[in-house]
Amino acid sequence: MKTDIILCGVGGQGILSIATIIGEAAMRENLYIKQAEVHGMSQRGGDVQSNLRISSQPIASDLIPRGGADVIISMEPMEALRYLPWLKKDGWVITSSAPFKNIPNYPDMEVIEADLAKLPNVISLDIEKLAKDNGISRSANVILLGAAQKALGIDYQKLEEAIRRVFGRKGETVVEANIKALALGREAQ
């Protein structure tokens, strides 16, 4: 088993929380894991990206080569497109459909949607709306994780257990909101 994942988005959207949950779940499945983070200008809405490599065999490098990513999980649709050169031909893109327009020349959404439609495996969800409609607005990132679960090859229960461990210190309300978000994402795909 080997899964190379690129997590991307805009600072403050919860990319690193998703990486932590996936990493925790992978370790509980006795898998090897390496992570490389590139923090953007998160306080100014800059891009944030993380390489996450999971394998049943030891991993030599924490960086994913071009054309080597099995999955791109993106909190922002334009950011998903930015990392397409790293995606395998049959790889998966799981992305939020709602743009975060943090630059003056943000591309037209019709162009972004057309580019995503050319790919063989895409799940695009309005995670912000799903989160708001379900009273869990701070858990939109975990909705996206739920939608990505099958592409990741990690057992759903392991992700749920990881959420309990990662968010446990924040209280049961936060834990339950994130478990609800994970289930919403799995159901919405």
DADAPE-V937190 format. One record per residue. N is the residue number from 0. PSI is psi in radians with two decimals (* if undefined). OMEGA is omega in radians with two decimals (none if undefined). D_FIRST is the distance of its C-alpha to the first C-alpha in Angstrom with 2 decimals. Layout:
N/PSI/OMEGA/D_FIRST  N/PSI/OMEGA/D_FIRST
This chain:
0/2.28/3.07/0.00  1/2.23/3.09/3.80  2/2.14/3.07/6.82  3/2.20/-2.99/10.29  4/2.31/2.96/13.11  5/2.17/3.07/16.82  6/2.28/-3.10/19.10  7/2.83/3.14/22.71  8/-2.70/-3.13/26.14  9/2.53/-3.11/29.53  10/2.32/3.11/30.43  11/-0.02/-3.10/30.94  12/-0.11/3.07/28.71  13/0.34/3.13/26.12  14/-0.79/-3.08/23.20  15/-0.47/3.03/22.82  16/-0.72/3.09/23.04  17/-0.79/3.14/20.07  18/-0.72/3.14/18.10  19/-0.76/3.13/19.41  20/-0.83/3.14/18.44  21/-0.78/3.14/14.80  22/-0.76/3.12/14.73  23/-0.78/3.13/16.57  24/-0.72/-3.13/14.37  25/-0.72/3.13/11.15  26/-0.62/3.12/13.35  27/-0.32/3.04/14.58  28/0.20/-3.14/11.25  29/0.65/3.09/11.42  30/2.71/3.02/8.71  31/2.60/-3.13/10.03  32/2.43/3.00/11.66  33/2.50/-3.13/14.19  34/2.40/3.02/16.65  35/2.22/-3.11/19.57  36/2.43/2.99/22.27  37/1.84/3.14/25.09  38/2.20/3.07/27.79  39/-2.75/3.13/30.36  40/1.21/-2.99/33.81  41/-0.58/3.13/32.74  42/-0.30/-3.12/36.31  43/0.26/3.11/37.45  44/0.40/3.13/34.77  45/2.92/-3.10/32.91  46/2.55/3.08/29.36  47/2.36/-3.10/26.55  48/2.56/3.11/23.08  49/2.33/2.98/20.03  50/2.30/-3.14/16.89  51/2.09/-3.11/13.96  52/2.25/-3.11/10.79  53/2.37/-3.11/7.93  54/2.71/3.03/5.38  55/-0.16/3.10/5.26  56/2.75/3.09/7.71  57/2.58/-3.08/10.92  58/2.22/-3.08/11.54  59/-0.71/-3.05/14.92  60/2.62/3.10/16.08  61/-0.05/3.14/16.15  62/2.43/3.13/17.32  63/2.24/3.12/15.58  64/2.76/3.05/17.43  65/2.38/-3.13/19.45  66/0.20/-3.05/17.74  67/-0.17/-3.08/14.24  68/2.29/3.06/13.68  69/-0.55/-3.03/11.65  70/2.40/2.90/13.91  71/2.14/3.04/17.38  72/2.03/-3.02/18.83  73/2.24/3.09/22.52  74/-0.04/-3.05/25.43  75/2.27/-3.00/27.81  76/-0.67/3.13/27.88  77/-0.64/3.11/29.38  78/-0.59/3.07/26.80  79/-0.76/-3.13/24.05  80/-0.60/-3.12/26.00  81/-0.58/-3.05/26.40  82/0.18/3.12/22.72  83/-0.58/3.10/22.29  84/-0.34/3.13/22.50  85/-0.18/-3.06/19.09  86/2.40/3.00/17.48  87/2.75/-3.13/15.88  88/-0.61/-3.13/18.31  89/0.31/-3.12/16.34  90/2.97/-3.11/15.02  91/2.46/2.96/16.22  92/2.10/3.05/19.17  93/2.01/-2.99/20.02  94/2.69/2.94/23.42  95/2.49/3.10/26.64  96/-0.20/-3.09/29.43  97/2.15/-3.14/32.11  98/2.65/2.99/33.08  99/1.65/-3.01/33.98  100/1.54/-3.08/36.82  101/0.09/3.11/37.19  102/2.61/-3.07/38.64  103/-0.49/-3.11/41.88  104/0.66/3.13/40.50  105/2.31/-3.11/37.55  106/2.71/3.09/36.73  107/2.35/-3.10/37.97  108/-0.54/3.11/35.52  109/-0.63/3.10/36.27  110/-0.79/3.13/34.99  111/-0.81/3.14/31.75  112/-0.67/3.11/31.26  113/-0.71/3.11/32.06  114/-0.72/3.10/29.50  115/-0.64/-3.12/26.76  116/-0.34/3.12/28.01  117/-0.27/-3.07/27.35  118/2.61/-3.09/23.57  119/-0.51/-3.02/21.68  120/1.69/-3.12/19.62  121/2.34/2.94/21.59  122/2.10/-3.13/22.30  123/2.10/-3.07/25.45  124/2.54/3.01/27.13  125/1.42/-3.05/30.26  126/-0.53/3.13/28.69  127/-0.77/3.13/31.91  128/-0.79/3.11/33.96  129/-0.77/-3.13/31.64  130/-0.81/-3.12/31.72  131/-0.80/-3.12/35.49  132/-0.41/-3.10/36.26  133/0.20/3.06/34.48  134/0.45/-3.13/36.07  135/0.86/-3.00/32.98  136/-0.43/-3.13/33.65  137/0.06/-3.08/31.96  138/0.39/-3.13/28.58  139/-0.66/-3.14/27.98  140/-0.62/-3.12/24.89  141/-0.44/2.99/23.24  142/-0.78/3.13/24.22  143/-0.69/3.08/22.12  144/-0.75/3.10/19.13  145/-0.69/3.10/19.78  146/-0.48/-3.10/19.87  147/-0.17/-2.98/16.48  148/-0.86/-3.09/14.74  149/-0.70/3.13/13.45  150/-0.49/-3.13/12.26  151/-0.48/-3.11/10.33  152/0.38/3.11/8.39  153/2.36/-3.13/10.12  154/2.35/-3.13/12.73  155/-0.76/-3.12/16.16  156/-0.62/3.11/17.90  157/-0.66/3.09/15.82  158/-0.72/3.11/16.89  159/-0.78/3.11/20.37  160/-0.67/3.12/20.55  161/-0.68/3.09/19.48  162/-0.75/3.12/22.30  163/-0.72/-3.13/24.68  164/-0.77/-3.08/23.96  165/-0.73/-3.06/23.99  166/0.00/-3.07/27.10  167/-0.68/-3.12/28.79  168/-0.25/3.13/31.35  169/-0.10/3.09/32.49  170/2.79/-3.06/33.64  171/-0.58/3.14/32.92  172/-0.77/3.13/34.09  173/-0.74/3.12/31.46  174/-0.87/-3.10/28.71  175/-0.63/3.09/29.89  176/-0.70/-3.13/30.25  177/-0.57/3.05/26.63  178/-0.69/3.06/25.42  179/-0.73/3.12/27.74  180/-0.75/3.12/26.32  181/-0.78/3.13/22.71  182/-0.71/3.10/24.11  183/-0.76/3.13/26.22  184/-0.73/3.13/23.37  185/-0.71/-3.12/21.39  186/-0.56/-3.02/24.68  187/-0.36/-3.09/25.78  188/*/none/23.04
